[in-house]
Amino acid sequence: MELVAGGIAAGLFGYNRKNFMFDKTQSIVRTYFGQKMKIKRYELYREDIHDLTELTVSKMDAYLIINVLELLFCMMLFTEGMPKPGKTPVWLHWLFAANSGTAVLYLVFSVWLGMHASIAAHSFGVRMLTQFVRLPVPNTRQIYSAASRATDYEASSVTQMMRVPVLQQQLRTLNATMGDSAQSDQEDTTGHEDDFLPETSAQRATETGMLPHIQLYRQLQANWQAYDAYSRVCMAMGTNQLLHALSDYFLGVLLSETGTGSAAICSICVFSFMAFLIARLDLLVPRRTLMIVGVLQIAAPLLTMVCLWAHEFPNTH
């Protein structure tokens, strides 16, 4: 009888020890997997910061290329495209110089504002990545705290060491509500249910804009957002003035030098339509205000053409 009792005790002890080691192994795997998932989540946060910063930097780079090309066009108009004296009236020279000079002024402002916005966005993005959104790499103490030893089982109580397997779980099942369906209460481990990963389901319910790193980025964005916006405004104004300068140039060449009025009318219609199209794309205004902008865009070169025609008309007879 003593041998039977000893064999049963040895079997329970060995079974519970294996169960203890299995549970501890699963705990270690779960802890390390949680640390990896936390690092992956912060990698996504860092990618968010990088993408948001790159949005401003790449946009400012595109603005700089366009502004430099338009400045080159203005310099070519000042050097190669100046109206010839004696063939065009002096007031047309002044009008051409005013439009070209204003275009250069706006484009230089756009270049400077764009450079400042790009540098500020990149600098604050690097600051966030290096100071606020660091990868939560576990240290040595955290790694060793998740580990367990086989001697920890010896610190367990005698009740745990001699626990009869299956019996306690079956008693708990019998004490549960008998009317509940086993299939409806079965835990879903397939990952299709939203509550399978509570942290993931909670993350879905939270709006992305409320995440701490997004909120911090919005606060820092105030350091360059105005420069970004006014860089686009100055680029639009510079392009508009450049188109008016081109209208003056073509009027001087086609109407004063060659006397082709139909070609001059076509040229000012093309440039006025381009200026109106840029205003239509950049401005969010009511239709009535947009129509006024279109009338003003065509009125300036049209009035210039009428004055130039009146100036040239006495000289043709």
Phi, psi and chi 1 to 4 in degrees:
 res  aa     phi    psi   chi1   chi2   chi3   chi4
   1 MET       -  -40.1 -153.6   53.7 -164.7      -
   2 GLU   -63.2  -37.2  -68.4   79.2    0.7      -
   3 LEU   -66.4  -38.5  -66.2  177.0      -      -
   4 VAL   -65.9  -44.7  174.7      -      -      -
   5 ALA   -63.4  -39.8      -      -      -      -
   6 GLY   -65.5  -38.8      -      -      -      -
   7 GLY   -65.8  -40.5      -      -      -      -
   8 ILE   -64.5  -42.4  -66.0  174.2      -      -
   9 ALA   -63.5  -42.1      -      -      -      -
  10 ALA   -64.8  -38.5      -      -      -      -
  11 GLY   -66.0  -43.6      -      -      -      -
  12 LEU   -63.3  -41.0  -68.2  175.5      -      -
  13 PHE   -62.3  -46.2 -179.0   85.1      -      -
  14 GLY   -66.9  -39.4      -      -      -      -
  15 TYR   -65.2  -45.6  172.9   82.4      -      -
  16 ASN   -67.1  -31.6  -70.6  -38.3      -      -
  17 ARG   -68.5  -42.6 -174.5  176.9 -176.6  -81.3
  18 LYS   -63.8  -39.9  -68.9 -179.6  179.8  179.4
  19 ASN   -62.4  -40.6 -167.1   18.7      -      -
  20 PHE   -62.6  -46.1  175.2   83.6      -      -
  21 MET   -64.8  -37.9  -62.0  -58.8  -63.3      -
  22 PHE   -64.6  -43.7  176.0   80.8      -      -
  23 ASP   -63.5  -41.9  -67.7  -18.8      -      -
  24 LYS   -66.5  -37.1  -70.3  -59.9 -178.8  179.8
  25 THR   -63.2  -43.6  -57.9      -      -      -
  26 GLN   -64.3  -36.3  -66.6  -64.5  -42.6      -
  27 SER   -64.8  -41.8  176.9      -      -      -
  28 ILE   -64.4  -44.4  -66.3  173.3      -      -
  29 VAL   -62.1  -42.6  172.5      -      -      -
  30 ARG   -64.4  -41.2 -176.0 -176.7   61.1 -177.1
  31 THR   -64.2  -46.6  -58.3      -      -      -
  32 TYR   -67.3  -36.1  -69.9  163.2      -      -
  33 PHE   -65.9  -38.1 -179.3   76.5      -      -
  34 GLY   -63.7  -38.4      -      -      -      -
  35 GLN   -65.2  -40.3  -66.6  174.3   -7.3      -
  36 LYS   -65.2  -41.5  -68.8 -179.4 -179.7  178.8
  37 MET   -64.7  -35.8  -69.0  -61.1  -63.8      -
  38 LYS   -66.0  -39.9 -169.7  174.7 -177.8  179.5
  39 ILE   -65.1  -41.7  -67.3  176.0      -      -
  40 LYS   -61.8  -39.0  -70.1  -66.3 -176.5 -178.6
  41 ARG   -64.6  -42.1 -177.0  175.2   59.8 -177.0
  42 TYR   -70.6  -27.8  -87.7   79.3      -      -
  43 GLU   -64.2  -37.9  -73.2  179.4   -5.9      -
  44 LEU   -64.6  -39.7  -69.1  177.6      -      -
  45 TYR   -62.3  -41.6  -68.2  168.2      -      -
  46 ARG   -66.9  -36.6  -67.9  175.0   63.5   86.9
  47 GLU   -65.2  -35.7  -71.0 -179.4    3.8      -
  48 ASP   -61.5  -46.7  -68.0  -19.1      -      -
  49 ILE   -62.8  -42.6  -62.1  -60.1      -      -
  50 HIS   -63.8  -42.9 -177.7  -90.0      -      -
  51 ASP   -67.1  -41.3  -67.0  -20.2      -      -
  52 LEU   -65.8  -39.7  -68.8  171.6      -      -
  53 THR   -68.9  -42.0  -54.7      -      -      -
  54 GLU   -64.5  -26.9 -173.4   63.5   23.6      -
  55 LEU   -60.8  -45.8  179.9   63.1      -      -
  56 THR   -71.7  -42.9  -60.5      -      -      -
  57 VAL   -63.9  -46.2  173.8      -      -      -
  58 SER   -66.6  -35.6   59.2      -      -      -
  59 LYS   -66.7  -42.9 -176.0  168.9   58.2  175.9
  60 MET   -66.5  -34.5  -67.1  -59.5  102.7      -
  61 ASP   -63.0  -40.3  -68.5  -17.9      -      -
  62 ALA   -66.0  -39.4      -      -      -      -
  63 TYR   -62.3  -41.0  -72.8  178.6      -      -
  64 LEU   -63.2  -40.5  -70.0  176.2      -      -
  65 ILE   -64.2  -45.3  -65.2  174.7      -      -
  66 ILE   -64.9  -42.1  -64.2  174.4      -      -
  67 ASN   -65.6  -39.4  -70.3  -30.7      -      -
  68 VAL   -65.5  -41.2  169.1      -      -      -
  69 LEU   -63.0  -41.9  -69.3  176.8      -      -
  70 GLU   -68.6  -35.8  -68.7 -173.2    1.6      -
  71 LEU   -63.0  -36.7  -76.5  172.9      -      -
  72 LEU   -63.7  -40.8  178.9   60.7      -      -
  73 PHE   -62.5  -40.7  -64.9  156.0      -      -
  74 CYS   -64.2  -41.1  -68.2      -      -      -
  75 MET   -65.1  -37.2  -66.6  -61.0  104.3      -
  76 MET   -66.5  -36.5  -67.1  178.7   64.9      -
  77 LEU   -66.8  -37.5  -73.0  176.7      -      -
  78 PHE   -67.8  -32.9  -87.7  126.7      -      -
  79 THR   -97.4  -56.7   55.5      -      -      -
  80 GLU   -91.0  -22.6  -57.4  -65.8  -25.1      -
  81 GLY  -107.6   13.6      -      -      -      -
  82 MET   -64.9  137.1  -75.2  -65.0  -65.7      -
  83 PRO   -59.2  142.2  -22.7   33.5      -      -
  84 LYS   -74.7  129.1  -64.1 -179.2 -179.6  179.2
  85 PRO   -67.4  143.6   22.6  -31.2      -      -
  86 GLY    94.3  -29.3      -      -      -      -
  87 LYS   -98.4  -23.5  -66.0 -174.6  178.5 -178.2
  88 THR  -123.6  149.6   54.6      -      -      -
  89 PRO   -67.9  157.2   22.7  -32.5      -      -
  90 VAL   -66.7  -36.6  178.6      -      -      -
  91 TRP   -64.1  -27.1   58.4  -93.9      -      -
  92 LEU   -69.9  -33.7 -175.9   62.2      -      -
  93 HIS   -62.0  -43.8  -69.2 -138.7      -      -
  94 TRP   -63.8  -43.1  -78.4   97.2      -      -
  95 LEU   -65.0  -40.6 -174.1   60.4      -      -
  96 PHE   -64.6  -42.9  174.2   79.1      -      -
  97 ALA   -66.8  -36.9      -      -      -      -
  98 ALA   -65.8  -45.2      -      -      -      -
  99 ASN   -66.5  -42.4  -72.9  -32.2      -      -
 100 SER   -67.5  -43.6  -59.4      -      -      -
 101 GLY   -64.2  -39.1      -      -      -      -
 102 THR   -64.9  -38.4  -51.8      -      -      -
 103 ALA   -62.1  -43.2      -      -      -      -
 104 VAL   -62.7  -41.5  171.2      -      -      -
 105 LEU   -61.2  -48.9  178.0   64.5      -      -
 106 TYR   -65.2  -39.9  -82.2  118.0      -      -
 107 LEU   -68.5  -37.3  -66.8  173.9      -      -
 108 VAL   -65.2  -41.8  170.0      -      -      -
 109 PHE   -60.4  -41.5  -83.0  155.2      -      -
 110 SER   -64.1  -39.6 -179.8      -      -      -
 111 VAL   -64.0  -44.9  169.1      -      -      -
 112 TRP   -66.3  -45.2 -176.0   84.2      -      -
 113 LEU   -64.3  -39.5  -67.0  172.4      -      -
 114 GLY   -64.8  -40.9      -      -      -      -
 115 MET   -63.1  -43.0  -70.0  176.4   58.4      -
 116 HIS   -64.7  -43.1 -178.3   84.5      -      -
 117 ALA   -64.1  -40.8      -      -      -      -
 118 SER   -65.7  -45.4  178.4      -      -      -
 119 ILE   -66.2  -42.3  -65.3  173.4      -      -
 120 ALA   -65.4  -43.9      -      -      -      -
 121 ALA   -62.9  -43.4      -      -      -      -
 122 HIS   -67.1  -39.2 -172.7  -93.5      -      -
 123 SER   -66.9  -46.7  -59.6      -      -      -
 124 PHE   -69.1  -31.2  -79.5  102.3      -      -
 125 GLY   -64.0  -42.5      -      -      -      -
 126 VAL   -64.8  -37.7  171.9      -      -      -
 127 ARG   -63.2  -42.5 -179.0 -175.9  176.7 -174.4
 128 MET   -64.0  -40.7  -72.2 -171.5   63.6      -
 129 LEU   -69.6  -32.1  -67.1  176.3      -      -
 130 THR   -92.1  -19.9   55.1      -      -      -
 131 GLN  -118.5  -31.8  -63.1 -177.4    8.9      -
 132 PHE  -112.2  -38.8  -60.5  102.5      -      -
 133 VAL  -112.3   66.0 -167.0      -      -      -
 134 ARG   -87.2  152.8  -59.3  -72.6  -64.2  177.8
 135 LEU   -70.0  129.6  -69.2  178.1      -      -
 136 PRO   -79.3   68.3   30.5  -34.4      -      -
 137 VAL   -72.6  125.0 -179.6      -      -      -
 138 PRO   -68.8  145.0   24.2  -32.9      -      -
 139 ASN   -87.3 -177.9   52.3   30.7      -      -
 140 THR   -65.2  -37.5  -55.0      -      -      -
 141 ARG   -65.0  -41.0 -177.8 -178.9   59.7   81.3
 142 GLN   -67.3  -35.1  -67.1  173.5  -22.4      -
 143 ILE   -68.3  -45.5  -66.5  175.3      -      -
 144 TYR   -72.8  -24.1  -78.6  111.7      -      -
 145 SER   -69.0  -23.8   62.3      -      -      -
 146 ALA   -81.1  -16.7      -      -      -      -
 147 ALA   -79.4  157.1      -      -      -      -
 148 SER  -131.7  161.8  -61.3      -      -      -
 149 ARG  -118.3  155.6  -60.1  175.9 -178.4  177.1
 150 ALA   -66.9  -25.5      -      -      -      -
 151 THR   -71.0  -15.1   55.2      -      -      -
 152 ASP   -65.2  -25.1  -65.7  -21.0      -      -
 153 TYR   -67.1  -29.2  177.6   70.6      -      -
 154 GLU   -69.8  -19.7  -61.0  175.0    1.2      -
 155 ALA   -83.9   -3.4      -      -      -      -
 156 SER   -72.6  162.2  -58.0      -      -      -
 157 SER   -75.4  162.5   61.9      -      -      -
 158 VAL   -64.1  -32.7  178.9      -      -      -
 159 THR   -63.2  -40.5  -55.9      -      -      -
 160 GLN   -70.5  -36.3  -66.9  -65.5  -32.3      -
 161 MET   -68.4  -34.4  -66.7 -178.2 -178.9      -
 162 MET  -104.9   22.8  -61.4  -59.0  173.2      -
 163 ARG   -64.5  132.1 -177.9 -177.4   62.3   86.9
 164 VAL   -79.3  122.0  178.7      -      -      -
 165 PRO   -68.8  154.1   25.4  -33.1      -      -
 166 VAL    71.6  -36.5 -178.2      -      -      -
 167 LEU   -64.2  -46.8 -179.6   60.5      -      -
 168 GLN   -65.8  -39.8  -65.5 -178.5    0.1      -
 169 GLN   -66.1  -37.6  -62.3  -64.3  -29.4      -
 170 GLN   -68.4  -37.0  -68.0  -61.7  -35.6      -
 171 LEU   -64.3  -38.5  -69.1  175.8      -      -
 172 ARG   -66.0  -35.8  -68.0  175.1 -177.0  174.9
 173 THR   -67.7  -39.5  -56.5      -      -      -
 174 LEU   -68.5  -31.0  -68.4  175.9      -      -
 175 ASN   -78.7  -11.7  -68.4  -29.4      -      -
 176 ALA   -73.3  173.2      -      -      -      -
 177 THR   -64.7  126.1  -55.8      -      -      -
 178 MET   -79.0  -20.2  -58.0  -59.9  -64.3      -
 179 GLY   -82.4  -12.8      -      -      -      -
 180 ASP   -73.7  143.8  -65.0  -20.2      -      -
 181 SER   -81.3  137.5  175.7      -      -      -
 182 ALA   -68.8  -33.0      -      -      -      -
 183 GLN   -73.4  -36.6  -66.0 -178.2   -5.4      -
 184 SER   -71.0  -29.3   60.4      -      -      -
 185 ASP   -90.7   -0.5  -66.6  -20.8      -      -
 186 GLN   -69.8  134.0 -173.6  177.2    2.4      -
 187 GLU   -74.2  134.5 -178.0 -178.2    5.3      -
 188 ASP   -88.2  119.6  179.8   27.8      -      -
 189 THR  -113.1   17.7   57.5      -      -      -
 190 THR   -86.3  -18.4   59.5      -      -      -
 191 GLY    91.3    0.9      -      -      -      -
 192 HIS   -81.8  -27.3  -62.1  -67.2      -      -
 193 GLU   -76.9  146.0  -66.1  -69.4  -21.5      -
 194 ASP   -69.0  -28.0  -68.1  -22.8      -      -
 195 ASP   -88.6    3.4  -64.0  -25.3      -      -
 196 PHE   -64.6  -40.9  176.1   63.5      -      -
 197 LEU  -114.4   96.9  -66.4  176.4      -      -
 198 PRO   -58.2  -39.2  -20.5   31.9      -      -
 199 GLU   -66.0  -37.3 -173.6  176.1   -2.0      -
 200 THR   -68.0  -43.1  -55.4      -      -      -
 201 SER   -64.9  -37.6   60.8      -      -      -
 202 ALA   -66.5  -35.6      -      -      -      -
 203 GLN   -66.2  -35.9 -175.8   68.3   25.8      -
 204 ARG   -66.4  -37.4  -69.0  176.5 -176.7  174.8
 205 ALA   -70.0  -25.5      -      -      -      -
 206 THR   -84.7  132.9  -54.3      -      -      -
 207 GLU   -68.4  145.1  -65.2 -177.0    1.5      -
 208 THR   -63.1  -33.8  -54.0      -      -      -
 209 GLY   -67.3  -15.3      -      -      -      -
 210 MET   -93.3    0.6  -60.1  -57.7  -65.0      -
 211 LEU   -66.2  147.5  -66.3  174.5      -      -
 212 PRO   -60.7  -40.9  -23.8   33.5      -      -
 213 HIS   -71.0  -29.5   67.9  -71.8      -      -
 214 ILE   -70.8  -41.4  -59.6  -63.7      -      -
 215 GLN   -62.5  -41.6  -67.6  -68.1  -32.5      -
 216 LEU   -65.1  -39.5  179.4   60.0      -      -
 217 TYR   -64.2  -39.1  178.1   82.6      -      -
 218 ARG   -64.1  -36.3  -72.8  179.9  176.2  177.9
 219 GLN   -67.3  -42.9  -65.2  177.1    5.6      -
 220 LEU   -72.3  -23.2  -64.4  177.5      -      -
 221 GLN   -63.6  -22.9 -165.9  177.7   15.4      -
 222 ALA   -64.1  -16.2      -      -      -      -
 223 ASN   -75.7  -19.8  -66.9  -78.2      -      -
 224 TRP  -135.8   -0.8   70.9   84.2      -      -
 225 GLN   -64.4  -40.0 -166.2  170.7   16.3      -
 226 ALA   -65.8  -39.8      -      -      -      -
 227 TYR   -64.2  -38.7  -64.7   92.3      -      -
 228 ASP   -61.0  -47.9 -175.5   -9.2      -      -
 229 ALA   -66.3  -46.0      -      -      -      -
 230 TYR   -74.2  -21.4  -77.8  103.6      -      -
 231 SER   -64.1  -41.6  176.8      -      -      -
 232 ARG   -66.7  -39.6  176.7   62.1 -179.7  -92.2
 233 VAL   -62.6  -46.9  172.2      -      -      -
 234 CYS   -64.9  -36.4  -69.3      -      -      -
 235 MET   -65.3  -41.0 -175.8  179.3   67.3      -
 236 ALA   -65.0  -42.8      -      -      -      -
 237 MET   -66.7  -40.5  -66.5  -63.2  -63.0      -
 238 GLY   -64.1  -40.4      -      -      -      -
 239 THR   -64.3  -39.8  -55.4      -      -      -
 240 ASN   -62.0  -44.1 -179.0   76.5      -      -
 241 GLN   -68.3  -34.6  -66.2  -56.6  113.3      -
 242 LEU   -64.5  -38.9  177.2   60.0      -      -
 243 LEU   -66.0  -37.9  -68.4  174.3      -      -
 244 HIS   -67.9  -36.7  -77.7  -70.8      -      -
 245 ALA   -64.1  -39.8      -      -      -      -
 246 LEU   -65.2  -36.2  -70.8  173.3      -      -
 247 SER   -62.5  -44.0  -62.3      -      -      -
 248 ASP   -63.2  -39.4  -62.8  -24.7      -      -
 249 TYR   -63.7  -46.5  170.1   74.7      -      -
 250 PHE   -69.2  -33.1  -83.9   90.2      -      -
 251 LEU   -64.6  -42.2  -75.2  175.4      -      -
 252 GLY   -65.1  -39.7      -      -      -      -
 253 VAL   -75.4  -48.2  172.5      -      -      -
 254 LEU   -80.2  -34.8  -62.9  176.5      -      -
 255 LEU   -93.4  -42.7 -163.7   59.0      -      -
 256 SER   -83.9  -41.3  -62.9      -      -      -
 257 GLU   -89.1  -43.8  -62.7 -178.2   11.3      -
 258 THR  -103.8  -18.8   62.2      -      -      -
 259 GLY    71.9   25.6      -      -      -      -
 260 THR   -98.8   93.3   53.5      -      -      -
 261 GLY   -70.0  -36.9      -      -      -      -
 262 SER   -64.0  -40.1   58.2      -      -      -
 263 ALA   -66.6  -35.9      -      -      -      -
 264 ALA   -65.2  -41.0      -      -      -      -
 265 ILE   -63.8  -42.4  -65.9  175.4      -      -
 266 CYS   -62.9  -39.4  -67.4      -      -      -
 267 SER   -66.4  -44.2   64.7      -      -      -
 268 ILE   -70.4  -29.1   64.1  172.2      -      -
 269 CYS   -66.5  -41.0  -71.5      -      -      -
 270 VAL   -65.1  -48.4  170.2      -      -      -
 271 PHE   -68.6  -35.3  -70.0  121.7      -      -
 272 SER   -67.8  -38.8  -61.6      -      -      -
 273 PHE   -66.0  -38.5  176.4   75.4      -      -
 274 MET   -63.7  -42.4  -67.8  175.3   62.3      -
 275 ALA   -64.3  -39.8      -      -      -      -
 276 PHE   -67.3  -37.7  171.2   75.5      -      -
 277 LEU   -64.7  -40.1 -175.9   60.4      -      -
 278 ILE   -63.9  -42.0  -67.9  175.7      -      -
 279 ALA   -64.2  -36.6      -      -      -      -
 280 ARG   -66.0  -36.4  175.4   66.8  179.6   83.0
 281 LEU   -76.7  -32.5  -64.9  174.7      -      -
 282 ASP   -92.8  -22.3  -70.6  -18.6      -      -
 283 LEU  -107.3  135.1  -61.9  177.5      -      -
 284 LEU  -110.5   85.5 -175.4   60.2      -      -
 285 VAL  -129.3  164.5  -66.2      -      -      -
 286 PRO   -62.2  162.3  -23.4   33.1      -      -
 287 ARG   -62.6  -36.5 -176.2  179.2  -64.4  -88.0
 288 ARG   -64.7  -44.8 -178.6  178.6  179.3 -178.5
 289 THR   -63.9  -37.5  -55.5      -      -      -
 290 LEU   -65.4  -36.7 -169.2   62.5      -      -
 291 MET   -66.0  -37.3  -64.2  -56.6  -63.0      -
 292 ILE   -63.9  -40.3  -65.0  174.8      -      -
 293 VAL   -61.3  -42.4  171.5      -      -      -
 294 GLY   -63.2  -40.0      -      -      -      -
 295 VAL   -65.2  -42.0  171.9      -      -      -
 296 LEU   -67.1  -33.1  -66.0  177.5      -      -
 297 GLN   -65.5  -39.8  -70.7  -71.5   -7.3      -
 298 ILE   -85.6  -21.0 -169.0   64.0      -      -
 299 ALA   -69.2  -41.2      -      -      -      -
 300 ALA   -63.1  -54.7      -      -      -      -
 301 PRO   -67.6  -30.3   21.1  -30.7      -      -
 302 LEU   -67.4  -41.7 -174.7   61.2      -      -
 303 LEU   -65.1  -37.9 -177.9   60.7      -      -
 304 THR   -62.8  -41.8  -56.7      -      -      -
 305 MET   -65.3  -40.0 -173.2 -170.6   69.2      -
 306 VAL   -64.7  -44.3  171.5      -      -      -
 307 CYS   -64.7  -40.1  -65.0      -      -      -
 308 LEU   -68.0  -37.3 -171.6   59.6      -      -
 309 TRP   -64.2  -41.9 -168.3  -73.6      -      -
 310 ALA   -66.3  -33.0      -      -      -      -
 311 HIS   -71.1  -37.4  179.9  -89.3      -      -
 312 GLU   -83.7  -20.4  -66.2  -64.4  -27.5      -
 313 PHE   -62.3  -44.3 -176.8   74.1      -      -
 314 PRO   -63.6  -28.3  -21.4   34.2      -      -
 315 ASN   -78.4  -14.3  -64.4  -26.2      -      -
 316 THR   -91.1   -3.5   57.6      -      -      -
 317 HIS  -126.1      -  -63.4  -81.3      -      -
